Amino acid sequence: MGVRQDIHDHIVLHKESHLERVRSFMAQPSVSQENHGVEECASLLQSYFQELGCNESEIAETPGLPAVWAYYDAGAPRTLAVYSYFDTNVVGEGWEHNPYDAVVTTRSPFKKVLFGRGAGNKGTFIAFLNALFSIKQVMGNLPVNLMFLSEGEEFVGSGHIPMLIERYRDHLEGADALIVPGASQTATGDVTLFLGNKGCLHIELESSGDLSGKGPVGGPVHSSAQPVVDHPVWRLIHAVSTLYDPNENRILVDGFYEGLREADEADMTLVEELATIYNGRESEAIPNLAPGKVHQFINGESGRDIFLRYCFQPTMNINGFRAGYTGLGTLLWTLPHAAYCTIDHRLPPDLDPEVCLAKIRAHLDRNGYDDIGIKVLMSVPPQKLSVTDEIAQAAIRVFRDWGIQPVVWPRKGASGPMGFFSHILGLRVLGATGMGHASGHSGGNEFLVIEGDGRVGGLQELEQSFVDLLLSYATYPAEY
């Protein structure tokens, strides 16, 4: 307890300077979809790695937006790779404060929160770096070696992560596991630990005169021409309708489910625990399910069936459909020349995104839709961690030492590029494990809790829990 308590005390004594480092990083825009400030943010992050004393730190250029690589060799027996991303979503609407002023103020029920774009990812990662600064100040070194790969393209699909992994493979192959620092508490103080993510295949289907040679080419024509002109929009609607049965809630692509891994005994134990914990309030449990927006689940299901479906079934979700004139009234009478449908698939193990893509292509061709184009927007593999793995157990005992029994899920329904590290390198991946809460990375008023309400931790507790995770893993299974 001595060294650990000394580091915790150091964080308390330096909480104001730690907060200012978080605010400075969030004040630097880094919107990847607009290429706004990403290079400047990469340079700022590199300066933090240099300040920490990393043996290596560099801007990792890609054909797109830059990443940052850094390596801290502590001479320790164990090595962790650390994935993060420093790009953010577009600003959007619904802000009460300038998203780059990094305003600290009250937000019920929390005493202090930090508003700003990137609070959830940029804010929590700098909290992790703050924890490292405190560890080093107290101990003189870090308890584990760390390899950092922080990208600037997460919000545009993480397309260059495989290339970056190959670039630093010689280092990364020496890592024992990979962690993704983040806040893991809900707004009510529960701690969720997800043992993996689904993969993601995000595609855009296109039906157009340009691709098929049928219908208008290069622009719309008047709708009165429809009796003699092929219609790209109707064609796309019918093509999409062959992919999924909404009555059975089942994907119709031949062989799509081949290889799907069923829940094993350990998974079923976790599912039964989830069903017990959230009995009668399943809507509160499902991540990213906005309160009050869903009044009934698929097929009227509840309990264990909900969690099994969420964790172990693939999805085929229509993100959006765009074509023609969508304004008010009938000012424009158009027969559109093109139609587009974006579809994301969340893929549990062992559904490979590239294999699923090939099956979708084959399905469309067999059904006479070989003229429908497919553009890949994102393709990342799934990954899974055993609850008995050392890195998972090291994290779980940290929460228990904080007096919290974490709610452990077999996996999260969302996706991320962490699957590349598992798929390419075989690394075991541990997701967010920090005390604290962040919210709103897809909308306005994104915030990170700075001072909690007694149940939810603030910045201080977030940093202290990161300290505990590194100490716990460095010594596991011995006490830390």
C-alpha positions in Angstrom: 0.0 0.0 0.0 2.9 2.4 0.6 4.0 3.1 -3.0 0.5 2.9 -4.3 -0.8 5.4 -1.7 2.1 7.7 -2.4 1.2 7.8 -6.1 -2.4 8.4 -5.2 -1.4 11.3 -3.0 0.8 12.7 -5.8 -2.3 12.7 -8.1 -4.3 14.6 -5.5 -1.6 17.2 -4.9 -1.2 17.8 -8.7 -4.9 17.6 -9.7 -5.0 21.2 -11.0 -2.0 20.8 -13.3 -3.3 17.4 -14.4 -6.7 19.0 -15.3 -4.9 21.7 -17.3 -3.1 19.1 -19.3 -6.4 17.5 -20.2 -8.0 20.9 -21.0 -5.0 21.9 -23.3 -5.2 18.7 -25.2 -9.0 18.9 -25.7 -8.8 22.6 -26.7 -6.8 21.5 -29.8 -9.3 20.5 -32.5 -8.7 17.1 -34.2 -11.7 16.4 -36.4 -10.7 13.7 -38.8 -13.7 13.9 -41.1 -12.8 17.5 -41.8 -9.0 17.1 -41.5 -9.2 19.9 -38.9 -6.3 20.2 -36.5 -5.3 16.5 -36.6 -1.7 17.1 -37.5 -1.3 19.8 -34.8 -2.9 17.4 -32.2 -0.5 14.7 -33.2 2.4 17.0 -32.6 1.0 18.0 -29.2 0.6 14.3 -28.2 4.1 13.5 -29.3 5.4 16.3 -27.0 3.7 14.6 -24.0 5.4 11.3 -24.8 8.7 13.1 -25.0 8.0 14.8 -21.7 7.3 11.4 -20.2 10.7 10.2 -21.2 9.8 7.7 -23.9 12.8 6.1 -25.6 11.1 6.5 -28.9 8.4 9.0 -30.1 7.5 9.9 -33.6 4.7 11.1 -35.9 3.7 8.1 -37.9 2.7 9.3 -41.3 0.1 7.4 -43.3 -1.5 8.0 -46.8 -4.3 9.6 -44.8 -4.0 11.3 -41.4 -1.1 10.9 -39.0 -0.7 8.6 -36.0 1.7 8.8 -33.1 4.0 6.0 -32.0 6.0 6.0 -28.7 7.9 3.4 -26.7 8.8 3.6 -23.0 11.3 0.9 -22.0 11.2 0.5 -18.3 13.4 -2.6 -18.3 10.4 -4.4 -16.7 9.5 -8.1 -17.1 6.1 -7.3 -18.6 5.1 -5.1 -21.6 1.7 -3.6 -22.5 0.8 -2.1 -25.9 -1.6 0.8 -25.5 -4.1 1.8 -28.2 -5.8 5.1 -28.3 -7.2 7.6 -30.8 -7.0 11.4 -30.7 -9.3 12.3 -33.5 -12.9 13.3 -32.7 -16.3 13.4 -34.3 -17.5 16.6 -36.0 -18.7 19.3 -33.6 -22.4 19.2 -34.6 -25.2 20.9 -32.7 -26.5 21.0 -29.2 -23.6 22.6 -27.4 -24.1 24.9 -24.4 -20.4 25.8 -24.4 -17.8 26.2 -27.1 -16.5 22.6 -27.7 -12.9 23.8 -27.7 -13.0 26.1 -24.7 -12.8 23.0 -22.4 -15.2 24.5 -19.9 -15.3 23.1 -16.4 -18.7 23.6 -14.7 -21.4 21.8 -12.8 -23.8 19.3 -14.4 -26.2 17.5 -12.1 -25.6 15.1 -10.4 -21.9 15.8 -10.7 -20.0 18.6 -8.9 -17.7 19.3 -11.9 -17.6 18.1 -15.5 -15.4 19.1 -18.4 -17.3 19.9 -21.6 -15.6 19.6 -24.9 -15.3 17.6 -28.1 -13.1 14.6 -27.4 -13.8 14.4 -23.6 -14.4 10.7 -23.8 -11.3 9.6 -25.7 -8.8 12.5 -25.6 -9.7 13.4 -22.0 -9.4 9.9 -20.6 -6.2 9.2 -22.5 -4.5 12.3 -21.1 -5.7 11.1 -17.7 -3.8 7.9 -18.3 -0.7 9.9 -19.2 -1.2 12.0 -16.0 -1.2 8.7 -14.1 2.1 7.7 -15.7 3.7 11.1 -14.8 2.7 10.5 -11.2 4.0 7.0 -11.2 7.3 8.1 -12.6 7.6 11.0 -10.1 7.1 8.7 -7.2 8.8 5.5 -8.3 11.4 6.9 -10.7 10.2 4.5 -13.4 7.1 2.7 -14.7 6.2 -0.8 -13.5 5.7 -2.1 -17.1 7.1 -1.3 -20.5 4.6 0.6 -22.7 4.2 0.8 -26.5 1.8 3.5 -27.6 0.0 3.6 -30.9 -2.4 6.5 -31.1 -4.2 7.1 -34.4 -5.9 10.1 -35.9 -8.5 8.2 -38.1 -10.8 6.3 -35.8 -13.9 8.4 -36.8 -13.1 7.7 -40.5 -12.7 4.0 -40.2 -9.1 3.3 -38.9 -8.1 2.2 -42.4 -4.4 2.4 -41.8 -4.1 0.6 -38.5 -3.0 -2.7 -40.2 -0.2 -0.8 -42.0 0.9 0.8 -38.7 0.9 -2.5 -36.9 3.2 -3.9 -39.6 5.4 -0.8 -39.3 6.0 -1.4 -35.6 5.5 -5.2 -35.6 9.0 -5.9 -34.3 8.1 -4.0 -31.1 4.5 -4.9 -30.8 5.1 -8.6 -31.1 6.9 -8.4 -27.8 3.8 -7.1 -26.0 2.1 -9.4 -23.5 -1.3 -7.7 -24.0 -3.0 -4.5 -25.2 -5.0 -2.1 -23.1 -7.4 0.7 -24.2 -7.5 3.3 -21.4 -10.9 4.7 -20.8 -13.6 5.5 -18.2 -15.8 2.5 -17.5 -18.5 3.7 -15.1 -22.1 4.3 -16.1 -23.8 7.5 -15.1 -25.1 5.8 -12.0 -21.8 4.4 -10.9 -21.9 0.8 -12.2 -18.7 -0.5 -13.6 -19.0 -2.5 -16.9 -16.1 -4.6 -18.2 -16.5 -5.9 -21.8 -14.4 -8.9 -22.7 -14.1 -8.0 -26.4 -15.9 -6.3 -29.3 -17.7 -7.3 -32.4 -16.1 -6.7 -35.7 -17.5 -4.3 -38.2 -18.2 -4.3 -41.9 -19.5 -1.0 -43.0 -20.5 -0.7 -46.7 -22.2 1.6 -49.1 -24.4 0.1 -51.9 -24.9 2.1 -55.0 -27.4 1.8 -57.8 -26.9 4.2 -60.7 -27.1 4.7 -64.4 -23.4 5.2 -64.4 -22.8 1.7 -63.0 -25.5 -0.2 -64.8 -25.8 1.7 -68.1 -29.6 1.8 -67.4 -31.5 4.8 -66.2 -30.2 8.4 -66.1 -26.5 9.0 -66.3 -24.7 12.0 -64.8 -27.8 13.5 -63.3 -31.6 13.2 -62.8 -34.3 13.5 -65.4 -37.9 14.6 -65.1 -40.1 12.0 -63.4 -42.6 12.0 -66.3 -39.9 10.0 -68.2 -40.3 6.9 -65.9 -42.5 4.9 -68.3 -39.4 4.6 -70.6 -36.5 5.0 -68.2 -35.1 2.5 -65.7 -35.2 3.6 -62.1 -32.0 3.2 -59.9 -33.8 3.9 -56.7 -36.5 1.2 -57.0 -33.7 -1.2 -58.1 -31.7 -0.5 -55.0 -34.7 -0.9 -52.7 -35.5 -4.3 -54.2 -31.8 -5.3 -54.0 -31.6 -4.4 -50.3 -34.9 -6.2 -49.6 -33.2 -9.5 -50.5 -30.6 -9.2 -47.8 -32.7 -9.3 -44.6 -36.0 -10.6 -43.3 -37.4 -8.1 -40.8 -40.1 -10.5 -39.7 -37.7 -13.2 -38.7 -34.9 -10.7 -37.9 -32.5 -12.8 -39.9 -29.8 -12.1 -42.5 -30.7 -13.8 -45.8 -27.3 -13.9 -47.4 -26.3 -17.5 -48.1 -23.7 -18.8 -45.6 -23.5 -15.5 -43.7 -23.8 -17.3 -40.3 -21.2 -20.0 -41.1 -18.4 -20.0 -38.5 -20.4 -18.0 -36.0 -19.1 -19.0 -32.5 -21.8 -19.9 -30.0 -21.6 -19.0 -26.4 -19.5 -21.4 -24.4 -20.0 -22.3 -20.7 -18.1 -19.3 -19.4 -20.0 -17.0 -21.7 -23.3 -18.5 -20.5 -22.4 -17.9 -16.9 -21.8 -14.2 -17.7 -25.1 -14.0 -19.6 -27.0 -15.5 -16.7 -25.4 -13.0 -14.3 -26.4 -10.1 -16.6 -30.0 -11.4 -16.8 -30.1 -11.6 -13.0 -28.5 -8.2 -12.4 -30.7 -6.4 -14.9 -33.9 -8.4 -14.5 -36.8 -6.1 -15.6 -34.5 -3.3 -16.6 -32.8 -4.6 -19.6 -33.2 -1.3 -21.4 -30.9 0.3 -18.9 -28.2 -2.3 -19.5 -27.8 -2.3 -23.3 -24.9 0.1 -24.1 -25.8 3.2 -26.3 -29.5 2.6 -26.0 -30.9 6.1 -25.3 -33.4 6.1 -22.4 -37.0 6.1 -23.3 -36.5 5.5 -27.1 -37.1 1.7 -27.1 -40.3 0.4 -25.5 -40.1 -3.2 -26.7 -37.2 -5.5 -27.8 -37.2 -7.8 -30.8 -39.9 -10.5 -30.7 -40.9 -9.2 -27.3 -37.9 -10.9 -25.8 -36.5 -10.2 -22.3 -34.0 -11.5 -19.8 -31.3 -13.9 -20.9 -32.5 -13.9 -24.6 -31.8 -10.2 -24.9 -28.2 -10.5 -23.7 -27.5 -13.6 -25.9 -28.8 -11.8 -28.9 -26.9 -8.6 -28.2 -23.6 -10.4 -27.5 -23.7 -13.3 -29.9 -25.7 -12.4 -33.0 -24.5 -10.5 -36.1 -26.4 -7.4 -37.3 -27.2 -5.9 -40.7 -28.2 -2.4 -39.9 -29.3 0.2 -42.5 -27.6 3.4 -41.5 -29.1 5.5 -44.1 -30.7 5.7 -47.5 -30.2 8.7 -49.8 -31.5 9.4 -53.3 -33.2 12.2 -55.2 -35.0 15.2 -53.9 -35.9 15.1 -50.2 -37.0 18.7 -49.7 -40.5 20.1 -49.0 -43.3 20.0 -51.5 -43.2 19.0 -55.2 -40.9 21.7 -56.6 -38.6 19.2 -58.2 -40.1 16.3 -60.1 -37.1 14.0 -60.4 -36.2 10.5 -61.5 -32.8 10.2 -59.7 -29.7 9.0 -61.5 -28.3 7.3 -58.4 -29.3 5.9 -55.0 -27.1 4.9 -52.0 -27.6 2.8 -48.9 -25.1 2.5 -46.1 -25.2 -0.7 -44.0 -23.1 -1.6 -41.0 -22.7 -5.2 -39.8 -21.5 -6.0 -36.3 -19.8 -9.3 -36.4 -19.1 -11.6 -33.4 -16.3 -14.2 -33.5 -15.6 -15.9 -35.9 -17.3 -14.0 -38.7 -14.6 -12.4 -40.8 -15.6 -9.0 -42.4 -13.9 -9.8 -45.7 -15.6 -13.2 -45.9 -18.9 -11.6 -45.2 -18.3 -9.0 -47.8 -17.6 -11.7 -50.4 -20.8 -13.5 -49.5 -22.9 -10.3 -49.9 -21.3 -9.7 -53.3 -22.1 -13.2 -54.3 -25.6 -13.0 -53.0 -26.4 -9.8 -55.0 -24.8 -11.4 -58.2 -26.9 -14.6 -57.8 -30.1 -12.5 -57.5 -29.5 -10.5 -60.6 -28.0 -7.4 -59.0 -24.5 -7.6 -60.3 -24.7 -3.9 -61.3 -25.1 -2.8 -57.7 -21.8 -1.3 -56.5 -20.3 -2.0 -53.1 -17.9 0.5 -51.4 -16.2 -0.6 -48.2 -16.2 2.2 -45.6 -14.9 0.2 -42.7 -13.7 -3.4 -42.1 -12.4 -4.5 -38.7 -12.3 -7.9 -37.2 -13.8 -9.0 -33.8 -11.8 -9.9 -30.7 -12.4 -11.7 -27.5 -10.7 -12.0 -24.1 -11.2 -14.7 -21.5 -12.4 -13.7 -18.1 -9.7 -15.9 -16.6 -6.9 -14.2 -18.5 -4.3 -12.4 -16.3 -4.9 -9.0 -17.7 -8.7 -9.4 -17.1 -8.2 -10.7 -13.6 -5.7 -7.9 -12.8 -8.4 -5.4 -13.8 -11.2 -7.1 -11.9 -9.3 -7.1 -8.7 -8.6 -3.4 -9.0 -12.3 -2.7 -9.1 -12.9 -5.0 -6.1 -10.2 -3.2 -4.2 -12.2 0.0 -4.9 -15.3 -1.8 -3.3 -17.0 -2.4 -6.7 -18.1 -5.7 -8.2 -17.8 -5.0 -12.0 -20.5 -6.2 -14.3 -18.7 -8.4 -16.8 -20.0 -8.8 -20.4 -18.8 -11.4 -22.9 -18.4 -8.6 -25.4 -19.7 -5.2 -26.5 -22.0 -4.9 -29.5 -19.9 -2.0 -30.9 -16.6 -2.3 -32.8 -13.2 -0.8 -32.9 -9.8 -1.3 -34.5 -8.5 -3.2 -31.4 -9.5 -6.3 -33.3 -6.6 -5.8 -35.7 -4.1 -6.2 -32.9 -5.8 -9.5 -31.9 -6.2 -10.7 -35.5 -2.7 -9.8 -36.8 -0.6 -10.2 -33.7 -2.6 -12.5 -31.5 -2.6 -9.9 -28.7 -5.1 -10.2 -25.8 -7.1 -6.9 -25.6 -8.5 -5.3 -22.5 -10.9 -2.5 -23.0 -11.8 0.5 -20.8 -11.2 -0.2 -17.1 -10.9 3.2 -15.4 -13.1 4.7 -12.7 -15.1 7.7 -14.0 -17.7 8.5 -16.6 -17.7 10.3 -20.0 -20.7 10.8 -22.3 -21.7 12.2 -25.6 -19.0 11.6 -28.2 -21.6 11.5 -31.0 -23.5 14.5 -30.0 -23.4 17.9 -28.3 -22.3 18.6 -24.8 -19.8 15.8 -24.6 -18.3 15.7 -21.1 -15.9 14.0 -18.8 -16.7 13.9 -15.0 -14.0 15.9 -13.1 -15.5 15.6 -9.7 -18.1 12.9 -9.1 -21.1 12.4 -6.9 -19.7 9.8 -4.5 -20.6 6.9 -6.7 -19.1 8.0 -10.0 -15.4 8.8 -9.9 -13.9 12.0 -11.2 -10.5 12.8 -12.9 -8.6 12.0 -9.7 -10.2 8.6 -9.3 -9.8 7.9 -13.0 -6.1 8.5 -12.8 -5.7 6.5 -9.6 -7.5 3.5 -11.0 -5.1 3.6 -14.0 -2.2 3.5 -11.6 -3.7 0.5 -9.9 -4.2 -1.3 -13.1 -0.6 -1.1 -14.1 0.6 -2.0 -10.6 -1.9 -4.9 -10.5 -0.8 -6.3 -13.8 2.9 -5.8 -13.1 2.7 -8.0 -10.0 -0.1 -10.4 -10.9 -0.9 -12.9 -9.3 1.0 -11.5 -6.3 -0.5 -8.6 -4.4 0.3 -5.1 -5.6 
